[in-house]
Amino acid sequence: MMTRPPVFPGRLAADTLTQFRQTSPLVHCMTNDVVQSITANVLLALGASPAMVIDSREAAQFSAIANALLVNVGTLTSARAESMLAAIHAANEANKSWVLDPVAVGALGWRTEFCHQIIKLKPAAIRGNASEIMALSGLAASGRGVDSGDTSLAALPAAEALARQTGAVIAVTGEVDYITDGEKSWAVPGGDALMTRVVGTGCALSAVVAAFTSLKGERVDNVAAACRVMSCAGELASREAKGPGSFTPAFLDHLYLIGAESLANENANGGA
């Protein structure tokens, strides 16, 4: 039987969030067209600064200025792939962290090839669902586009192997999130099923992960803190939401209001 990693401490998440709000990272979000608004709103609610610069004539310049870069392949095009490569190279040259969200990798051929290409360029972190992480690691997966057909725990060995292969922290998200650098792993419970009924919560999480990778401290802890903040806010929002329509504003409010007390409350995140 697979050994489950320990639950990430809420107090460590609270300390990391304090550093985040003091830093207010500028995040270059090369994300998909469907989720730009919620991604920007989530980052703003937490205290970060989002920017969406896509054209290849500006993307490289901006990624060197920003604190972190998100590459999300959800609505990949040839022109956007060119811009992403330019931005990744510029971020690496400027010693800025970048994060990959491999949307629907394993389900579609070209984006799978593209993501296999860019993971050789040293991402700081990769955030995906179980099927995406398993496919990216080279294992067979049962995803259907952006929907995972595998559990996050089942994908943990693939995540650990991918972390060792790429040097990135891997966050495989699901009912419980698992975060690993190949040696050290954390579990982050919490969240709510309503988070899967609105567009963009996973993609927005990837942007938050990117922002948190720019912070000082151990990167696997910082990525786990990003997941903990989002899952805790989602669980708190679900308690007052009547459905998907009321969930999104409640979620943004709780991201804005979330503090040490909520994160440290062992009952506020799935009994963690």
Disulfide bonds with the S-S distance in Angstrom:
none
